[in-house]
Amino acid sequence: MEHILTETTVIRSLERADLERAGEVLFGAFTTNAVSRGYAPALRSVQEGVSWAWALLRHEPAERLVAVQEDRVVGICCLTPRGLLGGIGPVAVDPECQGRGIGRKLLQAVLHKAGGCSSIRLFQEAFNPASFSLYYGEGFSSVADLLDLRADRGSRKRCEPCGQVSKATAADLNEIHAYDAPRSGADRRPDLGYLQQWGSIFIHRAEEKITGYLACLPGAASVQFGPLVADGEEEACRLFRHAADAYADRPVQTRVMSRDRELVHALREAGFTLTCIDLLMVRGSWRPGRSIEAFGRFPEGA
């Protein structure tokens, strides 16, 4: 196992014995920063953080690094290569240890492992100037505004299922990949397999051809909607409505691009509310395409 010694901080791979502590770090980092600025926390319990850490360990393609001081995990950062496009996240440091350069050391260690990726992207909470400064200083630029939307089960309207939408099986994954890759610029085959195994993928078809898909991943406290790729906002709206009906008894969350106003309006009409604004940041030449895209928190990143 590779160990990188930096002053009193050791950067090493995430291990099973780290999961409880890694979950505490994820909860503390994403809750403290949000609450201190008056935003709803991304995680509502330590158990959500632990569940996230377990998912990171199970998701085999990812590089999962932790920062350790005095035998105690104080930070975590992950990389998931998707062909030439890599994704970084989550990046989290124990609030008591922030401001000491630990996040930068983790990020640089992950970037060192991303040599096969021509572009790397991550999600940045726009209310957090410290993380923006970190990412910008490492060569990332903002390429899109994202809206974090959430709908609790008691606050959203009943959505009707769509006859053009069906639930994917393992036999559909190659067709979904063939649709997704030229539109997203990513090789999501490991992600799609994971999402189909542990959650659901819904497909929108027109004349037997895929015109969109939406993956849904149940978590400890909510269901993540995303990734989504669709030819247009109408197809995206149908997919979201169908998924909302399928998970009518669970709170749901997603991230959509602010440019897709028709989709945002439809989701808000269905009872979704804005909880946070994020920036999609990229180091490299990748930029969002013309297709409609939305993102979940995992495995796309924090």
C-alpha angles and dihedrals in degrees: 000000000000118000124187115197116208114173104296094340123092118201112204142145121289112259132196091251089060097059101095093047093042088053090053090051092050092048094046096046098046095039102043096049093047098044093046088059096043098258129130110261118252089222122041101192141020088246089064088055092049091049089051091051090050090051091051091053092049094048096087104194093061127100102225116194131178132193114227128195120182091348091306124115108236102166145018135200130172138196126200115188112210101184109289091345117076128193125212123200162162098032108181136160127187105263090232090058100042120120094040098097095257093125091051092050091051093046093049091048090052093046088052088061094048098075093124093059120086091195133025127194137189141173120248126194103235093215091064111080092176094062091043090054091049094051095041090051089055093054103269121139130191113253103168143014115235129199118216106216129187133183122192115210094247095050104050130084122246110267123206120229117249122236091215092058124081136173114258125234129203087267090065097055098091090051091049090050091050088053096042105043100065091044101044097031089227136109099228098167095120090046093049092050091050093047093048091049098046102026140003137286118202121202128205114207135189118188088350093302123115111250097170146347137203125199121208125196120189114219137182094281108008145009118256115221110206167130095054127173120177138165092235145357092263092059090045092052091051092050093050092047092049092049092046089055091048091053097035092138096054136069110249135203136190144160120232132178114259089224090069095078098165091055093046091050092050092050093049090049087053091056104269115142131201113253103166145353118234134189121226103219126192137190106201137022101304115119132174113274131220095274120097111257135184131177140213126211093250136073090000093064141260 
